[in-house]
């Protein structure tokens, strides 16, 4: 139904009586249908039993202030299974825990050292989620980050966003207000000023957009028991529901799975008469129809073709049937090491939704470049040419699996390293790495690579073998 019934407060009448509310921002309903209401301008949390005409104070209620018997302007809270209340105190830059056994004063459990951007401080915290271990995930709004605060810790760790760096890119947040965490530890952030929801995998340095919509300053987000995300689209005066969908990759008619096998029969024969799709025989150029040493090809789920145009230092995208390219990464004929530039991109992988993984060879790094964004961010290497596991050497090919782990065939290091999506600071040695050689434990100038079922197929170039 779209018709509501008033069960707490008095319509149009703000007040401080137990039957009234004054700008209630957050609500939680337990299994007995008792409501916990963050009554913001009354600086209190009320517990309101189902069917009762008034509530009673379980946190605050002593006016605005910084004493532990008080709460100040607050916009979000979390209630755990024991009915303990965590209040995210926006103006006090702290989180306080109000035990169900003691409603007269709270316990400082996060921040409380004044506004700031260091790890022991918060700056206008908003949304909060507490897991079964008591670890808190805090949407640290004016720091544009999410802080993970372990039980008993005196400081937090940034698990989403970049401190003080607001923006629309995948590694950034802009004024996050809502947060929830699923059973796999994936973090969902209501990125308010960007009007989107970002999903962050544990340890990831970037988020994936799972919802983008025309919203106006959305403040709150909650997952229902079906996994649907419900968002308060605050200044549009409406509630939005985004239904969860879990399509099977074997039955979906949308984009294909990330690593589709080549759909050929066992007796396949290819026609020896070819057609030129892009470029012109013997003609070098940097226009939209020409290429300069193209090195790698990939396709997205919509049959768009992507080409690593090596010596033009760019990635070109071509719509099906078109020979006119659009530069979607890099700057034509301008090599460089900024995150908007490329320098001899050799390897390329594209996901069904158009996210690119670019082996930026002469910058000794891999960039992940979201579709439509003006720059990428580093997910492997980026620390110069070298043999340390924080570095990659001269490399010409990469492979990205369906978990977004990156395998890099390091030609000059004679090895294969794996860079987990949960750790973009260092790789793991998975093959070779014992110097150039032709014994079974060595590689010599490896190039092409393919990974399936965790088995790695390597074109061991100077050994003339796979």
C-alpha positions in Angstrom: 0.0 0.0 0.0 1.0 3.6 -0.5 -1.1 4.8 2.5 0.7 5.3 5.8 -0.5 5.1 9.4 1.0 7.3 12.1 2.2 5.0 14.9 4.6 7.4 16.7 4.6 11.1 17.0 1.9 13.7 16.2 1.5 14.8 12.6 2.6 18.4 12.2 3.4 18.8 15.9 7.0 18.9 17.0 7.7 18.5 20.7 9.6 17.0 23.6 6.9 15.0 25.2 7.2 11.2 25.2 4.3 11.1 22.7 6.0 13.6 20.4 9.0 13.7 18.1 11.1 16.5 16.7 12.8 15.8 13.4 13.3 12.0 13.7 16.1 10.9 11.4 16.7 7.2 12.0 14.6 4.2 13.0 15.1 0.6 13.8 12.4 -2.0 14.4 13.2 -5.2 16.3 11.6 -8.6 15.9 8.9 -7.7 18.4 8.0 -4.6 16.4 9.4 -2.3 19.0 10.8 0.9 17.4 14.1 2.6 18.3 13.7 6.2 17.0 16.6 8.7 16.8 14.7 11.8 17.8 17.3 14.2 16.5 16.3 17.7 17.6 15.3 16.3 21.0 18.8 14.8 21.3 17.6 11.4 22.4 16.7 7.9 21.3 13.2 6.7 22.2 12.2 3.0 22.4 8.5 2.8 21.4 6.8 -0.5 22.0 4.3 -1.7 19.4 0.9 -0.2 19.9 1.9 2.1 22.8 0.9 5.8 22.7 4.4 7.0 23.8 8.0 6.0 24.0 10.7 6.1 26.6 14.3 7.3 26.5 17.1 4.8 26.0 19.9 7.2 25.0 20.4 10.9 25.7 17.4 13.1 26.6 19.6 15.5 28.5 19.9 18.2 25.9 22.6 18.7 23.3 26.1 18.4 24.7 29.4 16.5 24.7 29.0 14.8 28.1 28.5 11.1 28.0 25.1 11.5 29.4 24.2 13.6 26.3 24.1 13.3 22.6 24.1 16.1 20.2 22.9 16.5 16.6 22.9 12.9 15.2 21.5 11.4 12.0 22.1 7.7 12.2 22.3 4.9 14.7 22.6 1.1 14.9 20.8 -1.3 17.2 22.4 -4.7 17.8 20.7 -8.0 18.7 21.0 -7.2 22.4 19.2 -3.9 21.9 22.4 -1.9 22.5 22.3 1.4 20.7 25.2 2.9 18.8 24.7 6.6 18.1 26.7 8.3 15.3 27.0 11.8 16.7 27.4 14.1 13.8 28.2 17.3 15.7 30.3 15.6 18.4 32.4 13.7 15.8 32.1 10.5 17.8 30.2 7.2 18.2 28.7 6.3 21.6 27.4 3.0 22.7 24.3 3.0 25.0 23.9 -0.4 26.6 20.4 -1.8 27.1 21.4 -2.3 30.8 22.4 1.4 31.2 20.4 4.1 29.5 21.7 7.0 31.6 25.1 7.4 29.9 26.9 6.2 26.9 30.4 4.7 26.3 32.8 6.3 23.8 33.6 3.7 21.2 34.8 5.8 18.2 36.2 9.3 17.6 35.5 11.8 20.3 38.8 13.7 19.8 37.3 16.6 17.9 36.8 16.9 14.1 39.8 15.7 12.1 41.1 13.4 9.4 43.6 11.4 11.3 42.8 7.8 12.1 41.7 8.5 15.7 39.2 11.2 14.6 36.0 11.5 12.7 34.4 14.4 10.9 30.6 14.5 10.8 30.0 10.8 11.0 26.7 9.6 9.6 25.7 6.0 8.7 27.0 3.2 10.9 26.9 -0.6 10.7 28.1 -2.9 13.5 28.9 -6.6 12.7 28.4 -9.6 15.0 32.0 -9.1 16.3 31.3 -5.5 17.4 33.4 -4.0 14.6 31.9 -0.7 13.4 31.8 0.6 9.9 31.3 4.3 10.0 30.4 6.6 7.1 32.8 9.4 8.0 30.9 12.0 5.9 33.1 15.1 5.7 36.2 13.0 5.4 34.6 11.2 2.4 35.6 7.8 3.7 34.4 4.7 5.6 36.3 3.9 8.8 36.5 0.4 10.2 36.7 0.6 14.0 37.5 -2.7 15.8 36.2 -3.3 19.4 38.4 -1.5 21.9 40.5 0.3 19.3 41.5 3.9 19.7 41.6 4.5 16.0 40.0 3.4 12.8 41.2 2.1 9.4 40.0 3.5 6.1 38.2 0.7 4.1 36.5 2.8 1.5 37.2 6.1 -0.1 40.3 8.4 0.3 40.5 10.7 3.3 39.6 14.2 2.3 39.4 13.4 -1.4 35.8 13.9 -2.5 35.0 12.9 -6.1 33.0 10.7 -8.5 35.7 8.2 -9.4 35.6 4.5 -8.4 38.2 5.0 -5.7 36.4 8.0 -4.2 33.3 8.9 -2.2 31.5 12.2 -1.8 29.7 12.8 1.5 28.7 9.2 2.2 25.7 8.9 4.5 24.4 5.3 4.6 26.2 2.0 5.0 25.5 -1.7 5.3 27.6 -4.9 5.1 26.5 -8.3 3.6 27.3 -11.8 4.8 30.5 -11.9 2.6 31.9 -8.7 4.2 31.2 -6.6 1.1 30.5 -3.0 2.1 27.6 -1.1 0.5 28.0 2.7 0.7 25.3 5.3 0.0 27.5 7.8 -1.8 25.1 10.7 -1.3 26.6 13.5 -3.3 27.3 11.2 -6.2 23.7 9.7 -6.1 24.9 6.2 -6.2 25.6 3.1 -4.1 29.1 1.7 -4.2 30.1 -1.9 -3.3 33.6 -2.4 -1.9 35.1 -5.8 -1.6 37.2 -6.3 1.6 40.6 -4.8 1.0 39.8 -3.3 -2.3 41.1 0.2 -3.3 38.0 1.0 -5.3 34.3 0.5 -5.4 31.9 -0.9 -8.0 28.8 1.0 -8.7 25.7 -1.2 -8.1 23.1 1.6 -8.1 23.1 4.9 -9.9 19.9 6.9 -10.0 18.5 10.4 -10.1 18.4 11.2 -6.4 18.5 14.4 -4.5 20.6 14.2 -1.3 19.7 10.7 -0.2 20.4 10.2 3.5 19.4 6.7 4.6 19.8 3.2 3.2 18.7 -0.2 4.5 18.7 -3.7 3.1 15.5 -5.7 3.7 15.4 -9.4 4.4 15.4 -10.2 0.7 18.5 -8.2 0.0 16.7 -5.3 -1.7 18.2 -1.9 -1.0 15.7 0.7 0.2 16.9 4.4 0.0 15.4 7.6 1.5 15.6 10.0 -1.5 15.3 12.8 1.0 15.0 16.0 -0.9 12.8 14.3 -3.6 10.4 13.4 -0.8 10.2 9.7 -1.6 11.4 6.2 -0.8 13.1 4.1 -3.5 13.4 0.4 -3.6 16.1 -1.3 -5.7 15.3 -5.0 -6.1 18.1 -7.6 -5.8 18.7 -9.8 -8.8 21.0 -12.8 -9.0 21.0 -13.9 -12.6 22.6 -17.2 -13.6 25.5 -16.8 -16.1 24.2 -19.9 -18.0 20.7 -18.5 -18.6 21.1 -14.7 -18.7 20.4 -12.9 -22.0 22.4 -9.9 -20.9 26.2 -9.5 -21.1 28.2 -12.7 -21.1 30.2 -14.0 -18.1 33.5 -12.3 -17.5 35.6 -15.1 -18.9 33.7 -16.7 -21.7 35.3 -19.6 -23.5 35.6 -19.3 -27.3 32.3 -20.7 -28.7 33.7 -23.1 -31.4 33.1 -26.7 -32.3 35.8 -29.3 -32.0 36.3 -29.5 -35.8 36.3 -25.7 -36.4 38.0 -24.4 -39.6 38.4 -20.7 -40.2 37.9 -19.1 -43.6 41.3 -17.9 -44.9 39.8 -14.9 -46.6 39.9 -12.0 -44.1 38.4 -8.6 -43.9 40.0 -5.5 -42.4 37.9 -4.2 -39.5 40.0 -1.2 -38.5 43.0 0.6 -39.8 44.7 0.8 -43.2 47.4 -1.5 -44.6 50.8 0.2 -44.3 49.4 3.5 -43.0 50.3 4.8 -39.6 48.2 7.5 -38.0 46.5 9.0 -35.0 43.1 9.9 -36.5 39.9 8.1 -35.5 40.2 5.6 -38.4 44.0 4.8 -38.1 46.2 3.0 -35.6 49.9 3.0 -34.7 51.2 -0.4 -33.7 48.0 -1.9 -32.3 49.0 -4.5 -29.7 45.9 -6.0 -28.0 42.2 -6.5 -28.7 39.3 -7.1 -26.3 35.5 -7.0 -26.4 32.8 -6.0 -23.9 29.4 -7.6 -23.4 27.8 -5.5 -26.1 30.3 -6.5 -28.9 32.2 -3.2 -28.8 35.8 -3.7 -29.8 38.6 -2.2 -27.8 42.2 -1.8 -29.2 45.3 -1.0 -27.3 46.8 1.5 -29.8 50.4 1.1 -28.5 52.4 4.0 -30.1 49.5 6.4 -29.9 49.4 5.8 -26.2 45.6 5.3 -26.1 42.7 2.8 -26.0 40.2 3.0 -28.9 36.7 1.7 -28.8 34.7 0.7 -31.9 31.0 0.1 -32.1 30.0 -3.2 -33.9 30.5 -2.7 -37.6 32.2 0.6 -37.3 35.8 1.5 -38.2 35.7 4.9 -36.4 37.3 4.7 -33.0 36.7 6.8 -29.9 39.5 7.4 -27.5 38.3 6.2 -24.1 41.6 6.0 -22.2 44.9 7.9 -22.6 45.7 11.0 -24.6 46.3 10.5 -28.3 50.1 10.8 -29.1 50.8 12.0 -25.6 52.8 9.5 -23.5 52.8 10.2 -19.8 52.5 8.8 -16.3 49.5 10.7 -14.9 46.4 8.6 -14.3 44.8 10.2 -17.4 47.7 9.1 -19.6 49.3 5.9 -20.9 52.8 5.0 -22.1 52.9 2.1 -24.5 49.9 0.2 -23.4 50.4 -3.5 -24.5 47.9 -5.7 -22.7 44.2 -5.1 -22.3 41.2 -6.8 -20.7 37.6 -5.5 -20.8 34.8 -6.7 -18.6 31.2 -7.1 -20.0 30.2 -3.7 -18.6 33.2 -1.9 -20.2 35.6 -1.7 -17.3 39.2 -1.9 -18.7 42.3 -3.4 -17.2 45.2 -1.8 -19.0 48.8 -3.1 -18.9 50.6 0.3 -19.1 53.9 -1.2 -20.1 56.4 1.7 -19.9 54.8 3.0 -16.7 55.2 -0.5 -15.2 51.7 -0.6 -13.9 48.2 -1.9 -14.5 45.4 0.6 -14.5 41.7 -0.2 -13.9 39.7 2.3 -15.9 35.9 2.4 -15.3 33.7 3.0 -18.3 33.2 6.7 -19.0 35.7 8.0 -16.5 38.5 10.4 -17.4 41.3 8.5 -15.6 42.2 5.2 -14.1 43.7 4.0 -10.9 46.5 1.6 -10.1 45.7 -2.0 -9.3 49.2 -3.5 -9.9 52.7 -2.1 -9.9 53.2 1.7 -10.3 56.4 1.6 -8.3 58.8 1.7 -11.2 60.7 -1.1 -13.1 62.0 -3.7 -10.7 62.0 -7.3 -9.4 60.5 -6.6 -5.9 56.9 -8.0 -5.5 55.7 -4.4 -5.2 57.0 -3.8 -8.7 56.6 -5.2 -12.2 59.1 -5.4 -14.9 58.7 -4.9 -18.7 55.5 -6.8 -19.4 53.4 -7.4 -22.5 50.4 -9.5 -21.5 48.0 -9.9 -18.6 45.1 -12.0 -17.7 42.1 -11.0 -15.5 40.0 -13.8 -13.9 36.4 -13.6 -13.0 37.3 -12.4 -9.4 39.3 -9.5 -10.9 42.6 -11.0 -9.9 45.3 -10.0 -12.3 48.0 -12.3 -13.6 50.9 -10.4 -15.2 53.4 -12.1 -17.6 56.6 -10.2 -16.7 58.9 -10.6 -19.6 62.0 -9.0 -18.2 61.6 -10.6 -14.8 60.9 -14.0 -16.3 58.0 -14.7 -14.0 54.2 -14.5 -13.5 52.8 -12.6 -10.6 49.3 -12.6 -9.4 47.8 -9.4 -8.0 44.7 -10.0 -5.8 41.8 -7.6 -6.1 42.0 -7.4 -2.3 45.7 -6.3 -2.3 46.9 -3.9 -5.0 50.1 -3.0 -3.2 52.1 -6.3 -3.8 51.9 -9.3 -6.1 52.4 -13.0 -5.4 54.9 -15.1 -7.3 53.0 -17.9 -9.0 55.4 -19.1 -11.8 59.1 -18.6 -12.7 61.0 -15.9 -10.9 64.2 -18.0 -10.8 66.0 -16.1 -13.6 65.9 -16.9 -17.3 66.3 -20.5 -18.1 64.9 -23.6 -19.9 64.4 -25.9 -16.9 60.9 -26.7 -15.7 61.0 -24.2 -12.9 62.2 -21.3 -15.2 60.8 -19.1 -17.9 62.6 -17.1 -20.5 60.9 -13.9 -21.7 57.3 -15.1 -21.1 54.6 -13.3 -23.1 51.0 -14.5 -23.6 49.1 -16.0 -20.6 45.7 -17.7 -20.1 44.3 -18.9 -16.8 41.5 -21.5 -16.3 40.6 -23.4 -13.2 43.7 -21.9 -11.5 45.9 -23.5 -14.1 48.2 -21.1 -16.0 49.1 -21.5 -19.7 52.2 -19.4 -20.5 53.7 -18.6 -23.9 57.3 -19.1 -22.9 58.6 -17.0 -25.8 62.4 -17.5 -25.8 62.1 -21.2 -24.9 59.7 -21.7 -27.8 57.2 -23.6 -25.7 53.9 -23.4 -23.8 
